[in-house]
Amino acid sequence: MEASISFRLADCGTQEKHFHEIAKAAMSAGQLISNNPRQVTAQDVVNILKANM
């Protein structure tokens, strides 16, 4: 059986105008960000979101 699930943000209603708000929330998730072996910035999060539209 195959599920037809989209992995694109746009398909769940996410819009680019929300990216900075999402990035801010992601950056405030301290444990998730601090455990990343690479330093992550809010702009990195925005770039990841754009790549997944």
C-alpha positions in Angstrom: 0.0 0.0 0.0 1.3 3.4 -0.8 0.3 6.6 1.0 -0.1 9.8 -1.1 1.5 12.2 1.3 3.1 15.5 0.1 6.3 16.6 1.7 6.2 20.2 0.3 5.4 23.0 2.7 3.2 24.8 0.1 0.9 21.8 0.0 0.1 22.3 3.7 -0.6 26.0 3.3 2.7 27.4 4.4 3.6 30.7 2.7 6.9 32.4 2.4 5.5 35.4 4.4 5.5 33.1 7.4 9.2 32.0 7.1 10.7 34.6 9.4 8.1 33.8 12.1 8.8 30.1 11.7 12.6 30.7 11.8 12.2 32.7 15.0 10.3 29.9 16.7 12.8 27.3 15.5 15.7 29.4 16.9 13.9 29.6 20.3 13.9 25.7 20.5 17.2 25.9 22.3 17.9 22.2 22.8 17.2 21.4 19.2 19.5 24.1 17.9 22.3 23.7 20.5 22.5 19.9 19.8 23.2 20.5 16.1 26.9 20.0 15.2 26.7 23.0 12.9 25.9 26.6 14.0 22.5 27.4 12.7 21.2 30.9 12.0 17.6 32.1 11.4 18.6 32.7 7.8 19.7 29.1 7.5 16.2 28.1 8.7 14.6 30.4 6.1 16.8 28.9 3.4 15.8 25.4 4.4 12.1 26.3 4.3 12.5 27.9 0.9 14.2 24.8 -0.4 11.2 22.7 0.7 8.5 24.8 -0.9 
